[in-house]
């Protein structure tokens, strides 16, 4: 009986780990999407004359930093 409980506990732990990884992936996707929206808004504002090149550059750097940390999978979504 103890062997069965140990296996069940290990399986449950794997499930929790996989669930946490999936949640982290989804959060990274959302953050990436938000950063892209910010970049687009900064670029549009700059093109229309109400924004600054610095704001666009900062938004671009934030996207590049996110890519370096989490990969570029959010660009394909």
mmCIF file of the N, C-alpha and C atoms, coordinates in Angstrom:
data_MODEL
# 
_entry.id   MODEL 
# 
loop_
_atom_site.group_PDB 
_atom_site.id 
_atom_site.type_symbol 
_atom_site.label_atom_id 
_atom_site.label_alt_id 
_atom_site.label_comp_id 
_atom_site.label_asym_id 
_atom_site.label_entity_id 
_atom_site.label_seq_id 
_atom_site.pdbx_PDB_ins_code 
_atom_site.Cartn_x 
_atom_site.Cartn_y 
_atom_site.Cartn_z 
_atom_site.occupancy 
_atom_site.B_iso_or_equiv 
_atom_site.pdbx_formal_charge 
_atom_site.auth_seq_id 
_atom_site.auth_comp_id 
_atom_site.auth_asym_id 
_atom_site.auth_atom_id 
_atom_site.pdbx_PDB_model_num 
ATOM 1   N N  . UNK A 1 1  ? 0.821  -1.196 0.000   1.00 0.00 ? 1  UNK A N  1 
ATOM 2   C CA . UNK A 1 1  ? 0.000  0.000  0.000   1.00 0.00 ? 1  UNK A CA 1 
ATOM 3   C C  . UNK A 1 1  ? 0.868  1.264  0.000   1.00 0.00 ? 1  UNK A C  1 
ATOM 4   N N  . UNK A 1 2  ? 1.987  1.219  0.734   1.00 0.00 ? 2  UNK A N  1 
ATOM 5   C CA . UNK A 1 2  ? 2.854  2.389  0.801   1.00 0.00 ? 2  UNK A CA 1 
ATOM 6   C C  . UNK A 1 2  ? 3.442  2.710  -0.570  1.00 0.00 ? 2  UNK A C  1 
ATOM 7   N N  . UNK A 1 3  ? 3.785  1.691  -1.345  1.00 0.00 ? 3  UNK A N  1 
ATOM 8   C CA . UNK A 1 3  ? 4.323  1.895  -2.688  1.00 0.00 ? 3  UNK A CA 1 
ATOM 9   C C  . UNK A 1 3  ? 3.319  2.599  -3.581  1.00 0.00 ? 3  UNK A C  1 
ATOM 10  N N  . UNK A 1 4  ? 2.064  2.210  -3.465  1.00 0.00 ? 4  UNK A N  1 
ATOM 11  C CA . UNK A 1 4  ? 1.006  2.836  -4.252  1.00 0.00 ? 4  UNK A CA 1 
ATOM 12  C C  . UNK A 1 4  ? 0.872  4.304  -3.885  1.00 0.00 ? 4  UNK A C  1 
ATOM 13  N N  . UNK A 1 5  ? 0.888  4.601  -2.601  1.00 0.00 ? 5  UNK A N  1 
ATOM 14  C CA . UNK A 1 5  ? 0.765  5.989  -2.149  1.00 0.00 ? 5  UNK A CA 1 
ATOM 15  C C  . UNK A 1 5  ? 1.964  6.828  -2.584  1.00 0.00 ? 5  UNK A C  1 
ATOM 16  N N  . UNK A 1 6  ? 3.148  6.239  -2.548  1.00 0.00 ? 6  UNK A N  1 
ATOM 17  C CA . UNK A 1 6  ? 4.336  6.958  -3.005  1.00 0.00 ? 6  UNK A CA 1 
ATOM 18  C C  . UNK A 1 6  ? 4.238  7.294  -4.487  1.00 0.00 ? 6  UNK A C  1 
ATOM 19  N N  . UNK A 1 7  ? 3.782  6.333  -5.290  1.00 0.00 ? 7  UNK A N  1 
ATOM 20  C CA . UNK A 1 7  ? 3.629  6.573  -6.725  1.00 0.00 ? 7  UNK A CA 1 
ATOM 21  C C  . UNK A 1 7  ? 2.562  7.635  -6.987  1.00 0.00 ? 7  UNK A C  1 
ATOM 22  N N  . UNK A 1 8  ? 1.475  7.565  -6.240  1.00 0.00 ? 8  UNK A N  1 
ATOM 23  C CA . UNK A 1 8  ? 0.411  8.553  -6.408  1.00 0.00 ? 8  UNK A CA 1 
ATOM 24  C C  . UNK A 1 8  ? 0.909  9.946  -6.033  1.00 0.00 ? 8  UNK A C  1 
ATOM 25  N N  . UNK A 1 9  ? 1.691  10.022 -4.973  1.00 0.00 ? 9  UNK A N  1 
ATOM 26  C CA . UNK A 1 9  ? 2.235  11.306 -4.544  1.00 0.00 ? 9  UNK A CA 1 
ATOM 27  C C  . UNK A 1 9  ? 3.192  11.868 -5.604  1.00 0.00 ? 9  UNK A C  1 
ATOM 28  N N  . UNK A 1 10 ? 4.053  11.017 -6.161  1.00 0.00 ? 10 UNK A N  1 
ATOM 29  C CA . UNK A 1 10 ? 4.976  11.451 -7.212  1.00 0.00 ? 10 UNK A CA 1 
ATOM 30  C C  . UNK A 1 10 ? 4.222  11.934 -8.445  1.00 0.00 ? 10 UNK A C  1 
ATOM 31  N N  . UNK A 1 11 ? 3.184  11.219 -8.820  1.00 0.00 ? 11 UNK A N  1 
ATOM 32  C CA . UNK A 1 11 ? 2.393  11.592 -9.985  1.00 0.00 ? 11 UNK A CA 1 
ATOM 33  C C  . UNK A 1 11 ? 1.681  12.933 -9.751  1.00 0.00 ? 11 UNK A C  1 
ATOM 34  N N  . UNK A 1 12 ? 1.168  13.109 -8.559  1.00 0.00 ? 12 UNK A N  1 
ATOM 35  C CA . UNK A 1 12 ? 0.504  14.375 -8.228  1.00 0.00 ? 12 UNK A CA 1 
ATOM 36  C C  . UNK A 1 12 ? 1.504  15.530 -8.270  1.00 0.00 ? 12 UNK A C  1 
ATOM 37  N N  . UNK A 1 13 ? 2.706  15.285 -7.773  1.00 0.00 ? 13 UNK A N  1 
ATOM 38  C CA . UNK A 1 13 ? 3.739  16.330 -7.788  1.00 0.00 ? 13 UNK A CA 1 
ATOM 39  C C  . UNK A 1 13 ? 4.116  16.688 -9.226  1.00 0.00 ? 13 UNK A C  1 
ATOM 40  N N  . UNK A 1 14 ? 4.232  15.691 -10.090 1.00 0.00 ? 14 UNK A N  1 
ATOM 41  C CA . UNK A 1 14 ? 4.534  15.965 -11.506 1.00 0.00 ? 14 UNK A CA 1 
ATOM 42  C C  . UNK A 1 14 ? 3.420  16.795 -12.132 1.00 0.00 ? 14 UNK A C  1 
ATOM 43  N N  . UNK A 1 15 ? 2.183  16.464 -11.805 1.00 0.00 ? 15 UNK A N  1 
ATOM 44  C CA . UNK A 1 15 ? 1.049  17.219 -12.331 1.00 0.00 ? 15 UNK A CA 1 
ATOM 45  C C  . UNK A 1 15 ? 1.075  18.672 -11.876 1.00 0.00 ? 15 UNK A C  1 
ATOM 46  N N  . UNK A 1 16 ? 1.411  18.891 -10.627 1.00 0.00 ? 16 UNK A N  1 
ATOM 47  C CA . UNK A 1 16 ? 1.516  20.264 -10.114 1.00 0.00 ? 16 UNK A CA 1 
ATOM 48  C C  . UNK A 1 16 ? 2.634  21.031 -10.804 1.00 0.00 ? 16 UNK A C  1 
ATOM 49  N N  . UNK A 1 17 ? 3.754  20.367 -11.010 1.00 0.00 ? 17 UNK A N  1 
ATOM 50  C CA . UNK A 1 17 ? 4.883  21.005 -11.674 1.00 0.00 ? 17 UNK A CA 1 
ATOM 51  C C  . UNK A 1 17 ? 4.525  21.371 -13.115 1.00 0.00 ? 17 UNK A C  1 
ATOM 52  N N  . UNK A 1 18 ? 3.878  20.454 -13.820 1.00 0.00 ? 18 UNK A N  1 
ATOM 53  C CA . UNK A 1 18 ? 3.469  20.724 -15.197 1.00 0.00 ? 18 UNK A CA 1 
ATOM 54  C C  . UNK A 1 18 ? 2.442  21.855 -15.251 1.00 0.00 ? 18 UNK A C  1 
ATOM 55  N N  . UNK A 1 19 ? 1.533  21.875 -14.311 1.00 0.00 ? 19 UNK A N  1 
ATOM 56  C CA . UNK A 1 19 ? 0.530  22.934 -14.251 1.00 0.00 ? 19 UNK A CA 1 
ATOM 57  C C  . UNK A 1 19 ? 1.159  24.295 -14.017 1.00 0.00 ? 19 UNK A C  1 
ATOM 58  N N  . UNK A 1 20 ? 2.138  24.348 -13.114 1.00 0.00 ? 20 UNK A N  1 
ATOM 59  C CA . UNK A 1 20 ? 2.827  25.609 -12.842 1.00 0.00 ? 20 UNK A CA 1 
ATOM 60  C C  . UNK A 1 20 ? 3.587  26.076 -14.072 1.00 0.00 ? 20 UNK A C  1 
ATOM 61  N N  . UNK A 1 21 ? 4.230  25.155 -14.782 1.00 0.00 ? 21 UNK A N  1 
ATOM 62  C CA . UNK A 1 21 ? 4.951  25.529 -15.993 1.00 0.00 ? 21 UNK A CA 1 
ATOM 63  C C  . UNK A 1 21 ? 4.003  26.107 -17.037 1.00 0.00 ? 21 UNK A C  1 
ATOM 64  N N  . UNK A 1 22 ? 2.838  25.502 -17.179 1.00 0.00 ? 22 UNK A N  1 
ATOM 65  C CA . UNK A 1 22 ? 1.860  25.989 -18.153 1.00 0.00 ? 22 UNK A CA 1 
ATOM 66  C C  . UNK A 1 22 ? 1.366  27.389 -17.768 1.00 0.00 ? 22 UNK A C  1 
ATOM 67  N N  . UNK A 1 23 ? 1.117  27.593 -16.488 1.00 0.00 ? 23 UNK A N  1 
ATOM 68  C CA . UNK A 1 23 ? 0.681  28.915 -16.019 1.00 0.00 ? 23 UNK A CA 1 
ATOM 69  C C  . UNK A 1 23 ? 1.762  29.951 -16.308 1.00 0.00 ? 23 UNK A C  1 
ATOM 70  N N  . UNK A 1 24 ? 3.024  29.595 -16.047 1.00 0.00 ? 24 UNK A N  1 
ATOM 71  C CA . UNK A 1 24 ? 4.129  30.515 -16.322 1.00 0.00 ? 24 UNK A CA 1 
ATOM 72  C C  . UNK A 1 24 ? 4.206  30.844 -17.816 1.00 0.00 ? 24 UNK A C  1 
ATOM 73  N N  . UNK A 1 25 ? 3.990  29.848 -18.676 1.00 0.00 ? 25 UNK A N  1 
ATOM 74  C CA . UNK A 1 25 ? 4.002  30.071 -20.121 1.00 0.00 ? 25 UNK A CA 1 
ATOM 75  C C  . UNK A 1 25 ? 2.889  31.036 -20.539 1.00 0.00 ? 25 UNK A C  1 
ATOM 76  N N  . UNK A 1 26 ? 1.702  30.820 -19.998 1.00 0.00 ? 26 UNK A N  1 
ATOM 77  C CA . UNK A 1 26 ? 0.565  31.674 -20.346 1.00 0.00 ? 26 UNK A CA 1 
ATOM 78  C C  . UNK A 1 26 ? 0.820  33.105 -19.880 1.00 0.00 ? 26 UNK A C  1 
ATOM 79  N N  . UNK A 1 27 ? 1.357  33.255 -18.686 1.00 0.00 ? 27 UNK A N  1 
ATOM 80  C CA . UNK A 1 27 ? 1.655  34.600 -18.180 1.00 0.00 ? 27 UNK A CA 1 
ATOM 81  C C  . UNK A 1 27 ? 2.717  35.290 -19.026 1.00 0.00 ? 27 UNK A C  1 
ATOM 82  N N  . UNK A 1 28 ? 3.733  34.536 -19.475 1.00 0.00 ? 28 UNK A N  1 
ATOM 83  C CA . UNK A 1 28 ? 4.766  35.112 -20.335 1.00 0.00 ? 28 UNK A CA 1 
ATOM 84  C C  . UNK A 1 28 ? 4.166  35.526 -21.676 1.00 0.00 ? 28 UNK A C  1 
ATOM 85  N N  . UNK A 1 29 ? 3.237  34.716 -22.198 1.00 0.00 ? 29 UNK A N  1 
ATOM 86  C CA . UNK A 1 29 ? 2.560  35.064 -23.451 1.00 0.00 ? 29 UNK A CA 1 
ATOM 87  C C  . UNK A 1 29 ? 1.777  36.368 -23.306 1.00 0.00 ? 29 UNK A C  1 
ATOM 88  N N  . UNK A 1 30 ? 1.044  36.477 -22.223 1.00 0.00 ? 30 UNK A N  1 
ATOM 89  C CA . UNK A 1 30 ? 0.244  37.689 -21.987 1.00 0.00 ? 30 UNK A CA 1 
ATOM 90  C C  . UNK A 1 30 ? 1.129  38.914 -21.827 1.00 0.00 ? 30 UNK A C  1 
ATOM 91  N N  . UNK A 1 31 ? 2.189  38.760 -21.062 1.00 0.00 ? 31 UNK A N  1 
ATOM 92  C CA . UNK A 1 31 ? 3.105  39.879 -20.863 1.00 0.00 ? 31 UNK A CA 1 
ATOM 93  C C  . UNK A 1 31 ? 3.722  40.296 -22.189 1.00 0.00 ? 31 UNK A C  1 
ATOM 94  N N  . UNK A 1 32 ? 4.132  39.307 -22.984 1.00 0.00 ? 32 UNK A N  1 
ATOM 95  C CA . UNK A 1 32 ? 4.691  39.616 -24.299 1.00 0.00 ? 32 UNK A CA 1 
ATOM 96  C C  . UNK A 1 32 ? 3.704  40.355 -25.177 1.00 0.00 ? 32 UNK A C  1 
ATOM 97  N N  . UNK A 1 33 ? 2.462  39.916 -25.168 1.00 0.00 ? 33 UNK A N  1 
ATOM 98  C CA . UNK A 1 33 ? 1.424  40.596 -25.944 1.00 0.00 ? 33 UNK A CA 1 
ATOM 99  C C  . UNK A 1 33 ? 1.208  42.019 -25.476 1.00 0.00 ? 33 UNK A C  1 
ATOM 100 N N  . UNK A 1 34 ? 1.216  42.214 -24.168 1.00 0.00 ? 34 UNK A N  1 
ATOM 101 C CA . UNK A 1 34 ? 1.056  43.566 -23.621 1.00 0.00 ? 34 UNK A CA 1 
ATOM 102 C C  . UNK A 1 34 ? 2.225  44.459 -24.024 1.00 0.00 ? 34 UNK A C  1 
ATOM 103 N N  . UNK A 1 35 ? 3.433  43.893 -24.009 1.00 0.00 ? 35 UNK A N  1 
ATOM 104 C CA . UNK A 1 35 ? 4.609  44.676 -24.407 1.00 0.00 ? 35 UNK A CA 1 
ATOM 105 C C  . UNK A 1 35 ? 4.543  45.055 -25.881 1.00 0.00 ? 35 UNK A C  1 
ATOM 106 N N  . UNK A 1 36 ? 4.052  44.145 -26.708 1.00 0.00 ? 36 UNK A N  1 
ATOM 107 C CA . UNK A 1 36 ? 3.894  44.464 -28.130 1.00 0.00 ? 36 UNK A CA 1 
ATOM 108 C C  . UNK A 1 36 ? 2.867  45.566 -28.341 1.00 0.00 ? 36 UNK A C  1 
ATOM 109 N N  . UNK A 1 37 ? 1.784  45.543 -27.583 1.00 0.00 ? 37 UNK A N  1 
ATOM 110 C CA . UNK A 1 37 ? 0.781  46.599 -27.684 1.00 0.00 ? 37 UNK A CA 1 
ATOM 111 C C  . UNK A 1 37 ? 1.377  47.940 -27.282 1.00 0.00 ? 37 UNK A C  1 
ATOM 112 N N  . UNK A 1 38 ? 2.170  47.935 -26.231 1.00 0.00 ? 38 UNK A N  1 
ATOM 113 C CA . UNK A 1 38 ? 2.823  49.164 -25.778 1.00 0.00 ? 38 UNK A CA 1 
ATOM 114 C C  . UNK A 1 38 ? 3.778  49.684 -26.843 1.00 0.00 ? 38 UNK A C  1 
ATOM 115 N N  . UNK A 1 39 ? 4.532  48.780 -27.456 1.00 0.00 ? 39 UNK A N  1 
ATOM 116 C CA . UNK A 1 39 ? 5.445  49.170 -28.515 1.00 0.00 ? 39 UNK A CA 1 
ATOM 117 C C  . UNK A 1 39 ? 4.684  49.765 -29.697 1.00 0.00 ? 39 UNK A C  1 
ATOM 118 N N  . UNK A 1 40 ? 3.606  49.115 -30.090 1.00 0.00 ? 40 UNK A N  1 
ATOM 119 C CA . UNK A 1 40 ? 2.800  49.621 -31.201 1.00 0.00 ? 40 UNK A CA 1 
ATOM 120 C C  . UNK A 1 40 ? 2.217  50.990 -30.897 1.00 0.00 ? 40 UNK A C  1 
ATOM 121 N N  . UNK A 1 41 ? 1.734  51.174 -29.684 1.00 0.00 ? 41 UNK A N  1 
ATOM 122 C CA . UNK A 1 41 ? 1.164  52.459 -29.298 1.00 0.00 ? 41 UNK A CA 1 
ATOM 123 C C  . UNK A 1 41 ? 2.235  53.546 -29.279 1.00 0.00 ? 41 UNK A C  1 
ATOM 124 N N  . UNK A 1 42 ? 3.428  53.208 -28.787 1.00 0.00 ? 42 UNK A N  1 
ATOM 125 C CA . UNK A 1 42 ? 4.511  54.186 -28.744 1.00 0.00 ? 42 UNK A CA 1 
ATOM 126 C C  . UNK A 1 42 ? 4.946  54.566 -30.161 1.00 0.00 ? 42 UNK A C  1 
ATOM 127 N N  . UNK A 1 43 ? 5.023  53.575 -31.027 1.00 0.00 ? 43 UNK A N  1 
ATOM 128 C CA . UNK A 1 43 ? 5.408  53.837 -32.413 1.00 0.00 ? 43 UNK A CA 1 
ATOM 129 C C  . UNK A 1 43 ? 4.370  54.716 -33.112 1.00 0.00 ? 43 UNK A C  1 
ATOM 130 N N  . UNK A 1 44 ? 3.107  54.386 -32.939 1.00 0.00 ? 44 UNK A N  1 
ATOM 131 C CA . UNK A 1 44 ? 2.044  55.175 -33.564 1.00 0.00 ? 44 UNK A CA 1 
ATOM 132 C C  . UNK A 1 44 ? 2.056  56.610 -33.042 1.00 0.00 ? 44 UNK A C  1 
ATOM 133 N N  . UNK A 1 45 ? 2.207  56.756 -31.729 1.00 0.00 ? 45 UNK A N  1 
ATOM 134 C CA . UNK A 1 45 ? 2.250  58.100 -31.149 1.00 0.00 ? 45 UNK A CA 1 
ATOM 135 C C  . UNK A 1 45 ? 3.436  58.889 -31.707 1.00 0.00 ? 45 UNK A C  1 
ATOM 136 N N  . UNK A 1 46 ? 4.576  58.214 -31.847 1.00 0.00 ? 46 UNK A N  1 
ATOM 137 C CA . UNK A 1 46 ? 5.746  58.900 -32.406 1.00 0.00 ? 46 UNK A CA 1 
ATOM 138 C C  . UNK A 1 46 ? 5.483  59.324 -33.853 1.00 0.00 ? 46 UNK A C  1 
ATOM 139 N N  . UNK A 1 47 ? 4.906  58.449 -34.639 1.00 0.00 ? 47 UNK A N  1 
ATOM 140 C CA . UNK A 1 47 ? 4.631  58.754 -36.049 1.00 0.00 ? 47 UNK A CA 1 
ATOM 141 C C  . UNK A 1 47 ? 3.621  59.892 -36.201 1.00 0.00 ? 47 UNK A C  1 
ATOM 142 N N  . UNK A 1 48 ? 2.687  59.977 -35.250 1.00 0.00 ? 48 UNK A N  1 
ATOM 143 C CA . UNK A 1 48 ? 1.659  61.024 -35.327 1.00 0.00 ? 48 UNK A CA 1 
ATOM 144 C C  . UNK A 1 48 ? 2.120  62.332 -34.700 1.00 0.00 ? 48 UNK A C  1 
ATOM 145 N N  . UNK A 1 49 ? 3.316  62.329 -34.132 1.00 0.00 ? 49 UNK A N  1 
ATOM 146 C CA . UNK A 1 49 ? 3.867  63.550 -33.574 1.00 0.00 ? 49 UNK A CA 1 
ATOM 147 C C  . UNK A 1 49 ? 3.572  63.784 -32.111 1.00 0.00 ? 49 UNK A C  1 
ATOM 148 N N  . UNK A 1 50 ? 2.862  62.886 -31.467 1.00 0.00 ? 50 UNK A N  1 
ATOM 149 C CA . UNK A 1 50 ? 2.541  63.086 -30.050 1.00 0.00 ? 50 UNK A CA 1 
ATOM 150 C C  . UNK A 1 50 ? 3.397  62.222 -29.130 1.00 0.00 ? 50 UNK A C  1 
ATOM 151 N N  . UNK A 1 51 ? 4.278  61.420 -29.710 1.00 0.00 ? 51 UNK A N  1 
ATOM 152 C CA . UNK A 1 51 ? 5.146  60.563 -28.912 1.00 0.00 ? 51 UNK A CA 1 
ATOM 153 C C  . UNK A 1 51 ? 6.597  60.919 -29.136 1.00 0.00 ? 51 UNK A C  1 
ATOM 154 N N  . UNK A 1 52 ? 7.452  60.191 -28.468 1.00 0.00 ? 52 UNK A N  1 
ATOM 155 C CA . UNK A 1 52 ? 8.880  60.480 -28.585 1.00 0.00 ? 52 UNK A CA 1 
ATOM 156 C C  . UNK A 1 52 ? 9.643  59.229 -29.028 1.00 0.00 ? 52 UNK A C  1 
ATOM 157 N N  . UNK A 1 53 ? 10.759 59.426 -29.681 1.00 0.00 ? 53 UNK A N  1 
ATOM 158 C CA . UNK A 1 53 ? 11.594 58.284 -30.042 1.00 0.00 ? 53 UNK A CA 1 
ATOM 159 C C  . UNK A 1 53 ? 12.092 57.523 -28.805 1.00 0.00 ? 53 UNK A C  1 
ATOM 160 N N  . UNK A 1 54 ? 12.270 58.238 -27.712 1.00 0.00 ? 54 UNK A N  1 
ATOM 161 C CA . UNK A 1 54 ? 12.729 57.596 -26.477 1.00 0.00 ? 54 UNK A CA 1 
ATOM 162 C C  . UNK A 1 54 ? 11.691 56.599 -25.961 1.00 0.00 ? 54 UNK A C  1 
ATOM 163 N N  . UNK A 1 55 ? 10.423 56.967 -26.020 1.00 0.00 ? 55 UNK A N  1 
ATOM 164 C CA . UNK A 1 55 ? 9.366  56.066 -25.561 1.00 0.00 ? 55 UNK A CA 1 
ATOM 165 C C  . UNK A 1 55 ? 9.312  54.823 -26.441 1.00 0.00 ? 55 UNK A C  1 
ATOM 166 N N  . UNK A 1 56 ? 9.467  55.010 -27.739 1.00 0.00 ? 56 UNK A N  1 
ATOM 167 C CA . UNK A 1 56 ? 9.479  53.867 -28.658 1.00 0.00 ? 56 UNK A CA 1 
ATOM 168 C C  . UNK A 1 56 ? 10.675 52.986 -28.374 1.00 0.00 ? 56 UNK A C  1 
ATOM 169 N N  . UNK A 1 57 ? 11.827 53.586 -28.157 1.00 0.00 ? 57 UNK A N  1 
ATOM 170 C CA . UNK A 1 57 ? 13.044 52.814 -27.866 1.00 0.00 ? 57 UNK A CA 1 
ATOM 171 C C  . UNK A 1 57 ? 12.907 52.041 -26.561 1.00 0.00 ? 57 UNK A C  1 
ATOM 172 N N  . UNK A 1 58 ? 12.328 52.663 -25.547 1.00 0.00 ? 58 UNK A N  1 
ATOM 173 C CA . UNK A 1 58 ? 12.132 51.971 -24.264 1.00 0.00 ? 58 UNK A CA 1 
ATOM 174 C C  . UNK A 1 58 ? 11.195 50.780 -24.433 1.00 0.00 ? 58 UNK A C  1 
ATOM 175 N N  . UNK A 1 59 ? 10.132 50.963 -25.197 1.00 0.00 ? 59 UNK A N  1 
ATOM 176 C CA . UNK A 1 59 ? 9.188  49.876 -25.424 1.00 0.00 ? 59 UNK A CA 1 
ATOM 177 C C  . UNK A 1 59 ? 9.859  48.748 -26.201 1.00 0.00 ? 59 UNK A C  1 
ATOM 178 N N  . UNK A 1 60 ? 10.677 49.090 -27.182 1.00 0.00 ? 60 UNK A N  1 
ATOM 179 C CA . UNK A 1 60 ? 11.399 48.083 -27.952 1.00 0.00 ? 60 UNK A CA 1 
ATOM 180 C C  . UNK A 1 60 ? 12.376 47.320 -27.061 1.00 0.00 ? 60 UNK A C  1 
ATOM 181 N N  . UNK A 1 61 ? 13.065 48.020 -26.202 1.00 0.00 ? 61 UNK A N  1 
ATOM 182 C CA . UNK A 1 61 ? 13.996 47.366 -25.280 1.00 0.00 ? 61 UNK A CA 1 
ATOM 183 C C  . UNK A 1 61 ? 13.261 46.422 -24.338 1.00 0.00 ? 61 UNK A C  1 
ATOM 184 N N  . UNK A 1 62 ? 12.073 46.798 -23.894 1.00 0.00 ? 62 UNK A N  1 
ATOM 185 C CA . UNK A 1 62 ? 11.285 45.928 -23.025 1.00 0.00 ? 62 UNK A CA 1 
ATOM 186 C C  . UNK A 1 62 ? 10.898 44.645 -23.760 1.00 0.00 ? 62 UNK A C  1 
ATOM 187 N N  . UNK A 1 63 ? 10.513 44.758 -25.036 1.00 0.00 ? 63 UNK A N  1 
ATOM 188 C CA . UNK A 1 63 ? 10.171 43.576 -25.831 1.00 0.00 ? 63 UNK A CA 1 
ATOM 189 C C  . UNK A 1 63 ? 11.407 42.701 -26.010 1.00 0.00 ? 63 UNK A C  1 
ATOM 190 N N  . UNK A 1 64 ? 12.538 43.310 -26.336 1.00 0.00 ? 64 UNK A N  1 
ATOM 191 C CA . UNK A 1 64 ? 13.768 42.542 -26.533 1.00 0.00 ? 64 UNK A CA 1 
ATOM 192 C C  . UNK A 1 64 ? 14.208 41.846 -25.251 1.00 0.00 ? 64 UNK A C  1 
ATOM 193 N N  . UNK A 1 65 ? 14.042 42.493 -24.131 1.00 0.00 ? 65 UNK A N  1 
ATOM 194 C CA . UNK A 1 65 ? 14.372 41.889 -22.840 1.00 0.00 ? 65 UNK A CA 1 
ATOM 195 C C  . UNK A 1 65 ? 13.472 40.689 -22.559 1.00 0.00 ? 65 UNK A C  1 
ATOM 196 N N  . UNK A 1 66 ? 12.198 40.843 -22.868 1.00 0.00 ? 66 UNK A N  1 
ATOM 197 C CA . UNK A 1 66 ? 11.249 39.746 -22.667 1.00 0.00 ? 66 UNK A CA 1 
ATOM 198 C C  . UNK A 1 66 ? 11.615 38.560 -23.562 1.00 0.00 ? 66 UNK A C  1 
ATOM 199 N N  . UNK A 1 67 ? 12.000 38.844 -24.796 1.00 0.00 ? 67 UNK A N  1 
ATOM 200 C CA . UNK A 1 67 ? 12.414 37.773 -25.710 1.00 0.00 ? 67 UNK A CA 1 
ATOM 201 C C  . UNK A 1 67 ? 13.646 37.060 -25.173 1.00 0.00 ? 67 UNK A C  1 
ATOM 202 N N  . UNK A 1 68 ? 14.598 37.812 -24.650 1.00 0.00 ? 68 UNK A N  1 
ATOM 203 C CA . UNK A 1 68 ? 15.817 37.216 -24.114 1.00 0.00 ? 68 UNK A CA 1 
ATOM 204 C C  . UNK A 1 68 ? 15.514 36.297 -22.931 1.00 0.00 ? 68 UNK A C  1 
ATOM 205 N N  . UNK A 1 69 ? 14.514 36.656 -22.149 1.00 0.00 ? 69 UNK A N  1 
ATOM 206 C CA . UNK A 1 69 ? 14.177 35.881 -20.963 1.00 0.00 ? 69 UNK A CA 1 
ATOM 207 C C  . UNK A 1 69 ? 13.249 34.707 -21.272 1.00 0.00 ? 69 UNK A C  1 
ATOM 208 N N  . UNK A 1 70 ? 12.243 34.936 -22.110 1.00 0.00 ? 70 UNK A N  1 
ATOM 209 C CA . UNK A 1 70 ? 11.176 33.956 -22.303 1.00 0.00 ? 70 UNK A CA 1 
ATOM 210 C C  . UNK A 1 70 ? 11.100 33.377 -23.710 1.00 0.00 ? 70 UNK A C  1 
ATOM 211 N N  . UNK A 1 71 ? 11.920 33.851 -24.612 1.00 0.00 ? 71 UNK A N  1 
ATOM 212 C CA . UNK A 1 71 ? 11.844 33.393 -25.998 1.00 0.00 ? 71 UNK A CA 1 
ATOM 213 C C  . UNK A 1 71 ? 10.839 34.221 -26.778 1.00 0.00 ? 71 UNK A C  1 
ATOM 214 N N  . UNK A 1 72 ? 10.741 33.915 -28.077 1.00 0.00 ? 72 UNK A N  1 
ATOM 215 C CA . UNK A 1 72 ? 9.892  34.715 -28.937 1.00 0.00 ? 72 UNK A CA 1 
ATOM 216 C C  . UNK A 1 72 ? 8.589  34.010 -29.336 1.00 0.00 ? 72 UNK A C  1 
ATOM 217 N N  . UNK A 1 73 ? 8.183  33.041 -28.571 1.00 0.00 ? 73 UNK A N  1 
ATOM 218 C CA . UNK A 1 73 ? 6.957  32.302 -28.878 1.00 0.00 ? 73 UNK A CA 1 
ATOM 219 C C  . UNK A 1 73 ? 5.725  33.171 -28.923 1.00 0.00 ? 73 UNK A C  1 
ATOM 220 N N  . UNK A 1 74 ? 5.705  34.227 -28.146 1.00 0.00 ? 74 UNK A N  1 
ATOM 221 C CA . UNK A 1 74 ? 4.518  35.111 -28.116 1.00 0.00 ? 74 UNK A CA 1 
ATOM 222 C C  . UNK A 1 74 ? 4.364  35.892 -29.407 1.00 0.00 ? 74 UNK A C  1 
ATOM 223 N N  . UNK A 1 75 ? 5.429  35.969 -30.218 1.00 0.00 ? 75 UNK A N  1 
ATOM 224 C CA . UNK A 1 75 ? 5.335  36.671 -31.485 1.00 0.00 ? 75 UNK A CA 1 
ATOM 225 C C  . UNK A 1 75 ? 4.521  35.893 -32.514 1.00 0.00 ? 75 UNK A C  1 
ATOM 226 N N  . UNK A 1 76 ? 4.407  34.594 -32.327 1.00 0.00 ? 76 UNK A N  1 
ATOM 227 C CA . UNK A 1 76 ? 3.688  33.740 -33.262 1.00 0.00 ? 76 UNK A CA 1 
ATOM 228 C C  . UNK A 1 76 ? 2.232  33.526 -32.879 1.00 0.00 ? 76 UNK A C  1 
ATOM 229 N N  . UNK A 1 77 ? 1.883  33.957 -31.697 1.00 0.00 ? 77 UNK A N  1 
ATOM 230 C CA . UNK A 1 77 ? 0.512  33.693 -31.204 1.00 0.00 ? 77 UNK A CA 1 
ATOM 231 C C  . UNK A 1 77 ? -0.490 34.647 -31.789 1.00 0.00 ? 77 UNK A C  1 
# 
